Amino acid sequence: GAGVSQTPSNKVTEKGKYVELRCDPISGHTALYWYRQSLGQGPEFLIYFQGTGAADDSGLPNDRFFAVRPEGSVSTLKIQRTERGDSAVYLCASSFIPTGELFFGEGSRLTVL
Amino acid sequence: EDQVTQSPEALRLQEGESSSLNCSYTVSGLRGLFWYRQDPGKGPEFLFTLYSAGEEKEKERLKATLTKKESFLHITAPKPEDSATYLCAVQFSSNTGKLIFGQGTTLQVKP
């Protein structure tokens, strides 16, 4: 596609449920990033993939969060046992090389009731 | 701890009224400083990259500058369509691919 695609655009779930968020990066981009943005705040780094491997996962808040990118393209962010504090917009971005010039998707808004 | 702070948090301007947004940072080993624009309900959109003190970049009514401890985004004769949240982010030499964002400045330009 022309840009970074994220699905779903909105997800409402109950506390304790499992959630998957999907990101389809720009074709040919080897670097993929997940960020989380709370209301009124800047994006917060979660994880960075170079190809299939997680090159930096230092931003994942705890072991309930996990991300994969098995074929070096589409990535899935997985959140287990969701908590109300997980409510935020989850942004995915991609780039040709590891750089600060990122192309962001429109985000997946997660609401945990 | 590496930090990025933007000021002001919010700014209201009349159309044509020039102003500047500030981004200050405390880092060890700056690799690059980036400015993004974010419209409501959208992801951030890349504007500029600055790599070294003294560097300047321009695009239409926007000009970004960089010193050793801060960056400015100057907006000349703004129009209502410039209304958005402007985000500053830094990349550190020890963290390739990872950006630290400031909290943003929300700009409203009234006609």
Boltz contact constraints between the chains, C-beta under 6 A:
constraints:
  - contact:
      token1: [A, 31]
      token2: [B, 97]
      max_distance: 6.0
  - contact:
      token1: [A, 41]
      token2: [B, 103]
      max_distance: 6.0
  - contact:
      token1: [A, 42]
      token2: [B, 87]
      max_distance: 6.0
  - contact:
      token1: [A, 42]
      token2: [B, 101]
      max_distance: 6.0
  - contact:
      token1: [A, 42]
      token2: [B, 102]
      max_distance: 6.0
  - contact:
      token1: [A, 42]
      token2: [B, 103]
      max_distance: 6.0
  - contact:
      token1: [A, 42]
      token2: [B, 104]
      max_distance: 6.0
  - contact:
      token1: [A, 43]
      token2: [B, 101]
      max_distance: 6.0
  - contact:
      token1: [A, 45]
      token2: [B, 98]
      max_distance: 6.0
  - contact:
      token1: [A, 48]
      token2: [B, 97]
      max_distance: 6.0
  - contact:
      token1: [A, 48]
      token2: [B, 98]
      max_distance: 6.0
  - contact:
      token1: [A, 56]
      token2: [B, 98]
      max_distance: 6.0
  - contact:
      token1: [A, 91]
      token2: [B, 43]
      max_distance: 6.0
  - contact:
      token1: [A, 98]
      token2: [B, 96]
      max_distance: 6.0
  - contact:
      token1: [A, 98]
      token2: [B, 97]
      max_distance: 6.0
  - contact:
      token1: [A, 100]
      token2: [B, 32]
      max_distance: 6.0
  - contact:
      token1: [A, 100]
      token2: [B, 34]
      max_distance: 6.0
  - contact:
      token1: [A, 100]
      token2: [B, 91]
      max_distance: 6.0
  - contact:
      token1: [A, 100]
      token2: [B, 99]
      max_distance: 6.0
  - contact:
      token1: [A, 101]
      token2: [B, 46]
      max_distance: 6.0
  - contact:
      token1: [A, 101]
      token2: [B, 49]
      max_distance: 6.0
  - contact:
      token1: [A, 104]
      token2: [B, 43]
      max_distance: 6.0
  - contact:
      token1: [A, 104]
      token2: [B, 44]
      max_distance: 6.0
  - contact:
      token1: [A, 105]
      token2: [B, 43]
      max_distance: 6.0
  - contact:
      token1: [A, 106]
      token2: [B, 42]
      max_distance: 6.0
  - contact:
      token1: [A, 106]
      token2: [B, 43]
      max_distance: 6.0
  - contact:
      token1: [A, 107]
      token2: [B, 43]
      max_distance: 6.0
